[in-house]
Amino acid sequence: MMVTYMISPFLKIFSLNLTSLLFGFMLIPAFVDSKNT
């Protein structure tokens, strides 16, 4: 129980970083396309 309690904040930060990275990868092509046109 203590181990999961210690690891959970890291998992939260990791999942937040992962979702933000995926969101960034989705946004970058749209930004480049809007710049090109």
C-alpha positions as CSV (number, residue, x, y, z in Angstrom):
1,M,0.0,0.0,0.0
2,M,2.8,2.4,0.9
3,V,4.6,1.6,-2.4
4,T,1.6,2.5,-4.5
5,Y,1.1,5.6,-2.4
6,M,4.6,6.7,-3.1
7,I,4.4,5.8,-6.9
8,S,1.0,7.3,-7.6
9,P,2.2,11.0,-7.8
10,F,4.9,9.9,-10.3
11,L,2.2,8.1,-12.3
12,K,0.1,11.2,-12.3
13,I,2.9,13.4,-13.5
14,F,3.9,10.8,-16.1
15,S,0.4,10.4,-17.5
16,L,0.0,14.2,-17.6
17,N,3.2,14.6,-19.5
18,L,2.2,11.7,-21.8
19,T,-1.2,13.3,-22.6
20,S,0.4,16.7,-23.1
21,L,3.0,15.2,-25.5
22,L,0.2,13.5,-27.5
23,F,-1.8,16.7,-27.6
24,G,1.3,18.6,-28.8
25,F,2.0,16.0,-31.5
26,M,-1.7,16.5,-32.6
27,L,-1.4,20.3,-32.5
28,I,2.0,20.7,-34.3
29,P,0.9,19.4,-37.7
30,A,-2.2,21.6,-37.7
31,F,0.0,24.6,-36.7
32,V,2.4,23.8,-39.6
33,D,-0.4,23.4,-42.0
34,S,-2.0,26.7,-41.0
35,K,1.4,28.4,-41.3
36,N,2.0,27.0,-44.8
37,T,-1.4,28.1,-46.2
